[in-house]
Amino acid sequence: MNGMASFSHLRNAVSCTAISLVLAGCSIGGLMTSFSVDTSAKDTQVVTRSEAAKAKPAAVVSAPAPQPSAAELAKDDPPPQSIEQLIAETETSAGLPIDSYLGFSETEDRTDVAAIADTEARSAEAQTDAAKDPGIDPINTASLLPHVDPGAGTDAGQGSMAEPKQNRIPGLMPLAERQCRSELNAMGVTFSEVEAIASGSQCGIAYPVKLQKLPGNIAISPDVTVNCETALAFAQWVQADVAPAVRVRYLTGLKSIETMGGYSCRRVNNGTNSRTMSEHSKGNAIDIGGFTLNTGKTIDVSPKGFFAFREKGLLKSVRASGCEYFNTVLGPGYPKHDDHFHFDLKQRSSGRTYCN
């Protein structure tokens, strides 16, 4: 009985010992587990393998793309191009300039520029002509009227004095006539308009003027009717040559000029041995008989005595200078001209002047 009891006690002891060892192992494992958890980093999240696998795709999607630094951007960007480089890049492989590539032609461009320049030149010329034209009418009426056509009707060939074919159109005057009058006004010439003169088929003046006073207050005595071109040449000659020649020789001014004829419907030398019409018949000539100075002295156009040095010098100077303004100059020594000077603007086919 005692043996059985001892064996029972031993078995119980062994069982208790085994149970104690098991409990001790569990305690040690729990302590190790606690120690491992306590010593880990507080901000590190411990996840299982399966959780890490699930979280990985979301992390890749949400992660921001890396941004390059300013230095890297500056290093990669090319330097800015100039305008010339940009234009050069637009040239085609065939070497055409940008204008041709875009549809513009250099030839057409030059043509357009030339056309614009031509238009501007024509406009400037038209403005210049308008500025010179003193005009009664801005329209050039020269083509509307005959320059000189004062002739008469069918019986003119019989030598009768017929009425003119047509009268002037009131208010209209050719441009050349208006310009001539403008020059007379600019010089200070006193003149008046005269009605158109028409006598026969070979005599007349379409637009005559009556000269009354020249520049420098030089009187025309008596006043004389001529065409405007003759009046202008006469005024220019007296102003530039005759008046200065008088002052040089007599130390005084010219008071008046004595005329002996302007317009006159007649033949050369008053019809003596000639059938040619005189330039007087067209108002294209003027005759001078003498000059009166401010002192009252009169110098007539006639042969002078041996001792009349100043008078002969003045008349010689007047005669010579007249050849620069007129196409014909006649005076003492030429038949029928012993007492006057004759000046006219006759147009010769040869273009020569005749001074005698």
C-alpha positions as CSV (number, residue, x, y, z in Angstrom):
1,M,0.0,0.0,0.0
2,N,2.8,2.3,0.9
3,G,4.5,1.7,-2.4
4,M,1.5,2.4,-4.4
5,A,1.0,5.6,-2.5
6,S,4.6,6.7,-3.1
7,F,4.3,6.0,-6.8
8,S,1.1,8.0,-6.9
9,H,2.9,10.9,-5.2
10,L,5.8,10.7,-7.6
11,R,3.5,10.7,-10.6
12,N,1.8,13.7,-9.3
13,A,5.0,15.5,-8.6
14,V,6.2,14.8,-12.2
15,S,3.0,16.1,-13.6
16,C,3.2,19.2,-11.6
17,T,6.8,19.7,-12.6
18,A,5.8,19.3,-16.3
19,I,3.0,21.7,-15.9
20,S,5.3,24.3,-14.2
21,L,7.8,24.0,-17.1
22,V,5.1,24.5,-19.6
23,L,3.8,27.6,-17.8
24,A,7.3,28.9,-17.5
25,G,7.9,28.5,-21.2
26,C,4.7,30.4,-21.9
27,S,5.8,33.2,-19.6
28,I,9.2,33.4,-21.2
29,G,7.6,33.5,-24.7
30,G,5.2,36.2,-23.7
31,L,8.1,38.2,-22.2
32,M,10.1,37.9,-25.4
33,T,7.1,39.0,-27.4
34,S,6.5,42.0,-25.2
35,F,10.2,43.0,-25.4
36,S,10.1,42.8,-29.2
37,V,7.1,45.1,-29.4
38,D,8.3,47.6,-26.9
39,T,11.8,48.1,-28.4
40,S,10.5,48.9,-32.0
41,A,10.4,52.5,-33.4
42,K,7.3,54.3,-32.3
43,D,6.7,56.0,-35.9
44,T,7.2,52.8,-37.8
45,Q,4.0,51.0,-38.7
46,V,4.3,47.2,-38.7
47,V,2.3,45.7,-41.4
48,T,1.9,42.2,-42.7
49,R,3.0,41.1,-46.1
50,S,-0.5,40.9,-47.4
51,E,-1.2,44.5,-46.2
52,A,2.0,45.8,-47.8
53,A,1.0,44.2,-51.1
54,K,-2.4,45.8,-51.0
55,A,-1.0,49.3,-50.1
56,K,1.7,49.3,-52.8
57,P,-0.4,50.2,-55.9
58,A,-2.1,53.1,-54.1
59,A,1.3,54.5,-53.1
60,V,2.6,54.4,-56.7
61,V,-0.5,56.3,-58.0
62,S,-0.5,59.0,-55.4
63,A,3.2,59.7,-55.4
64,P,3.9,63.1,-57.1
65,A,6.1,63.3,-60.2
66,P,9.6,64.6,-59.6
67,Q,10.1,68.3,-60.6
68,P,13.3,69.4,-62.3
69,S,15.3,72.2,-60.7
70,A,15.7,75.7,-62.2
71,A,19.3,74.9,-63.1
72,E,18.3,71.8,-65.0
73,L,15.6,73.8,-66.9
74,A,18.1,76.6,-67.8
75,K,20.6,74.0,-69.0
76,D,18.1,72.2,-71.3
77,D,16.3,75.3,-72.8
78,P,17.9,76.6,-76.1
79,P,18.8,80.3,-76.2
80,P,16.2,82.7,-77.7
81,Q,16.4,83.2,-81.5
82,S,16.7,86.5,-83.3
83,I,14.2,87.7,-85.9
84,E,16.7,87.0,-88.6
85,Q,17.1,83.4,-87.4
86,L,13.4,82.9,-87.4
87,I,13.0,84.3,-90.9
88,A,15.9,82.1,-92.1
89,E,14.2,79.0,-90.7
90,T,11.1,79.8,-92.8
91,E,13.1,79.4,-96.1
92,T,12.1,76.4,-98.0
93,S,14.5,73.7,-99.1
94,A,14.7,75.3,-102.5
95,G,16.2,78.5,-101.0
96,L,13.1,80.7,-101.6
97,P,12.8,83.7,-99.3
98,I,9.9,84.0,-96.9
99,D,8.0,86.4,-99.2
100,S,8.0,83.9,-102.0
101,Y,7.1,81.1,-99.6
102,L,4.1,83.0,-98.4
103,G,3.0,83.9,-101.9
104,F,4.6,87.3,-102.5
105,S,6.6,88.1,-105.6
106,E,9.6,90.5,-105.5
107,T,8.8,91.6,-109.1
108,E,5.2,92.3,-108.3
109,D,6.3,94.3,-105.2
110,R,8.7,96.5,-107.3
111,T,5.9,97.0,-109.9
112,D,3.5,98.1,-107.1
113,V,6.1,100.5,-105.7
114,A,6.8,102.0,-109.2
115,A,3.1,102.4,-109.8
116,I,2.6,104.3,-106.5
117,A,5.6,106.5,-107.2
118,D,4.3,107.3,-110.7
119,T,0.9,108.2,-109.3
120,E,2.4,110.5,-106.7
121,A,4.6,112.2,-109.3
122,R,1.5,112.8,-111.5
123,S,-0.3,114.2,-108.5
124,A,2.6,116.5,-107.6
125,E,2.8,117.7,-111.3
126,A,-0.9,118.4,-111.4
127,Q,-0.7,120.4,-108.1
128,T,2.3,122.4,-109.5
129,D,0.3,123.3,-112.7
130,A,-2.7,124.3,-110.6
131,A,-0.5,126.5,-108.4
132,K,0.9,128.3,-111.5
133,D,-2.5,128.7,-113.1
134,P,-4.1,132.0,-112.0
135,G,-7.2,130.7,-113.8
136,I,-10.5,131.9,-114.3
137,D,-11.6,128.3,-114.7
138,P,-9.8,125.3,-113.2
139,I,-10.4,123.3,-116.4
140,N,-7.7,123.7,-119.1
141,T,-9.8,125.3,-121.8
142,A,-7.0,125.6,-124.4
143,S,-8.5,122.7,-126.3
144,L,-11.9,124.4,-126.4
145,L,-10.9,127.5,-128.3
146,P,-8.7,128.2,-131.3
147,H,-5.4,130.0,-130.5
148,V,-5.6,132.5,-133.4
149,D,-8.4,132.1,-135.8
150,P,-10.0,135.5,-136.2
151,G,-10.8,135.1,-139.9
152,A,-13.9,136.0,-141.7
153,G,-16.5,134.5,-144.1
154,T,-16.5,133.5,-147.7
155,D,-16.0,136.9,-149.2
156,A,-12.6,137.5,-147.4
157,G,-10.7,136.4,-150.5
158,Q,-12.2,139.4,-152.4
159,G,-10.4,141.8,-150.1
160,S,-13.4,143.0,-148.1
161,M,-13.4,143.4,-144.3
162,A,-15.8,140.7,-143.2
163,E,-17.2,139.9,-139.7
164,P,-15.3,137.3,-137.6
165,K,-16.3,133.6,-137.9
166,Q,-17.0,133.3,-134.2
167,N,-16.7,135.3,-131.0
168,R,-14.9,134.2,-127.9
169,I,-16.7,132.2,-125.3
170,P,-17.3,134.5,-122.3
171,G,-15.4,133.5,-119.2
172,L,-13.1,131.0,-121.0
173,M,-9.5,131.6,-121.9
174,P,-6.6,129.2,-122.8
175,L,-4.2,128.4,-120.1
176,A,-1.2,130.1,-121.9
177,E,-3.2,133.4,-122.1
178,R,-4.0,133.2,-118.4
179,Q,-0.4,132.4,-117.4
180,C,0.8,135.4,-119.6
181,R,-1.5,137.8,-117.8
182,S,-0.4,136.4,-114.4
183,E,3.2,137.2,-115.3
184,L,2.3,140.7,-116.3
185,N,0.5,141.2,-113.0
186,A,3.5,139.8,-111.1
187,M,5.8,142.4,-112.8
188,G,3.5,145.3,-112.0
189,V,2.4,146.0,-115.6
190,T,-0.8,148.0,-116.0
191,F,-2.9,146.7,-118.8
192,S,-6.6,146.2,-119.7
193,E,-8.5,143.5,-121.6
194,V,-9.7,144.2,-125.1
195,E,-12.5,142.5,-127.0
196,A,-11.4,140.0,-129.6
197,I,-10.2,141.7,-132.8
198,A,-11.1,140.0,-136.1
199,S,-10.8,141.8,-139.5
200,G,-10.6,139.7,-142.6
201,S,-9.0,136.3,-142.9
202,Q,-5.5,137.4,-142.0
203,C,-5.9,140.1,-139.3
204,G,-7.0,139.9,-135.7
205,I,-6.1,139.1,-132.1
206,A,-8.1,136.5,-130.2
207,Y,-7.1,137.7,-126.7
208,P,-5.6,141.3,-127.0
209,V,-4.4,143.5,-124.2
210,K,-3.9,147.2,-124.1
211,L,-0.5,148.3,-122.5
212,Q,-0.7,151.4,-120.3
213,K,2.1,151.4,-117.9
214,L,5.3,149.3,-117.4
215,P,7.3,148.3,-114.2
216,G,8.9,151.3,-112.5
217,N,5.9,153.5,-113.3
218,I,7.0,154.0,-116.9
219,A,4.1,155.2,-119.0
220,I,3.2,154.0,-122.5
221,S,2.2,157.0,-124.6
222,P,-0.1,156.5,-126.3
223,D,-1.2,153.1,-124.9
224,V,-0.9,150.3,-127.5
225,T,-2.9,147.2,-128.2
226,V,-0.9,143.9,-128.9
227,N,-1.2,140.3,-128.0
228,C,-0.2,139.2,-124.5
229,E,3.0,137.5,-125.6
230,T,4.3,140.7,-127.2
231,A,3.3,142.8,-124.3
232,L,5.2,140.5,-121.9
233,A,8.4,140.5,-124.0
234,F,8.3,144.3,-124.3
235,A,7.8,144.7,-120.5
236,Q,10.7,142.4,-119.7
237,W,13.0,144.1,-122.1
238,V,12.3,147.6,-120.8
239,Q,12.6,146.5,-117.1
240,A,15.9,144.6,-117.6
241,D,17.7,146.6,-120.3
242,V,16.2,149.9,-121.4
243,A,15.6,151.5,-118.0
244,P,19.0,150.5,-116.6
245,A,20.7,151.9,-119.8
246,V,19.0,155.3,-119.3
247,R,20.1,155.5,-115.6
248,V,23.7,154.6,-116.5
249,R,24.0,157.3,-119.2
250,Y,21.8,160.1,-117.8
251,L,21.8,159.3,-114.0
252,T,18.0,159.6,-114.1
253,G,15.0,157.4,-114.6
254,L,12.8,156.7,-117.6
255,K,9.4,158.5,-117.5
256,S,7.7,157.2,-120.6
257,I,8.0,155.5,-124.0
258,E,6.5,157.0,-127.1
259,T,4.9,154.3,-129.2
260,M,4.1,154.5,-133.0
261,G,2.0,151.5,-133.5
262,G,0.8,148.1,-132.2
263,Y,-2.0,146.2,-133.9
264,S,-2.7,147.3,-137.5
265,C,-4.3,145.2,-140.3
266,R,-1.8,146.0,-143.0
267,R,1.0,144.5,-145.2
268,V,4.7,144.8,-144.7
269,N,5.9,148.4,-145.2
270,N,2.3,149.5,-145.5
271,G,1.8,147.4,-148.6
272,T,4.5,149.0,-150.7
273,N,5.9,146.4,-153.1
274,S,4.8,143.5,-150.7
275,R,1.9,141.1,-150.4
276,T,3.1,139.7,-147.1
277,M,1.0,140.6,-144.1
278,S,2.8,142.5,-141.3
279,E,3.3,141.1,-137.9
280,H,1.3,144.1,-136.8
281,S,-1.8,142.4,-138.3
282,K,-1.7,139.8,-135.6
283,G,-0.7,142.1,-132.7
284,N,2.7,140.5,-132.8
285,A,4.7,143.7,-133.2
286,I,5.3,147.1,-131.6
287,D,6.9,150.3,-132.9
288,I,8.8,152.8,-130.7
289,G,9.4,156.4,-131.6
290,G,11.3,157.8,-128.6
291,F,12.0,157.9,-124.9
292,T,11.3,160.6,-122.3
293,L,13.5,160.9,-119.2
294,N,12.4,162.0,-115.7
295,T,14.2,165.3,-116.4
296,G,11.9,166.0,-119.3
297,K,14.5,165.3,-122.0
298,T,13.2,163.4,-125.0
299,I,15.4,161.2,-127.1
300,D,13.7,160.3,-130.4
301,V,14.7,157.5,-132.7
302,S,16.3,159.2,-135.6
303,P,19.8,159.6,-137.0
304,K,21.9,161.7,-134.6
305,G,24.7,164.3,-135.1
306,F,28.4,163.7,-134.7
307,F,28.5,165.0,-131.1
308,A,25.4,163.3,-129.7
309,F,27.5,160.7,-128.1
310,R,25.2,159.8,-125.2
311,E,22.1,159.7,-127.3
312,K,23.7,157.5,-130.0
313,G,25.1,155.2,-127.2
314,L,21.7,154.8,-125.6
315,L,19.9,154.1,-128.9
316,K,22.6,151.6,-130.0
317,S,22.3,149.8,-126.6
318,V,18.5,149.7,-126.9
319,R,18.6,148.3,-130.4
320,A,21.2,145.6,-129.6
321,S,19.4,144.5,-126.4
322,G,16.1,144.2,-128.2
323,C,17.5,141.3,-130.2
324,E,17.6,139.2,-127.1
325,Y,13.8,139.5,-126.6
326,F,12.4,139.8,-130.1
327,N,12.9,137.8,-133.3
328,T,13.0,140.9,-135.5
329,V,14.5,144.3,-134.7
330,L,14.5,147.1,-137.4
331,G,15.5,150.8,-137.1
332,P,17.1,153.7,-138.8
333,G,19.1,152.5,-141.8
334,Y,16.4,150.0,-142.8
335,P,13.8,151.2,-145.4
336,K,10.8,153.0,-144.0
337,H,12.2,152.8,-140.4
338,D,14.3,156.0,-140.1
339,D,12.1,157.4,-137.3
340,H,11.3,154.4,-135.2
341,F,12.3,150.9,-133.9
342,H,10.3,147.9,-135.0
343,F,10.2,144.9,-132.7
344,D,8.2,141.7,-133.4
345,L,8.0,138.0,-132.5
346,K,7.7,136.5,-136.0
347,Q,8.3,132.7,-136.0
348,R,10.6,131.6,-138.9
349,S,11.0,128.1,-140.0
350,S,14.8,128.4,-139.7
351,G,14.5,129.6,-136.1
352,R,16.8,132.6,-136.8
353,T,16.3,136.2,-135.7
354,Y,16.7,139.3,-137.8
355,C,18.3,142.4,-136.4
356,N,19.1,145.3,-138.7
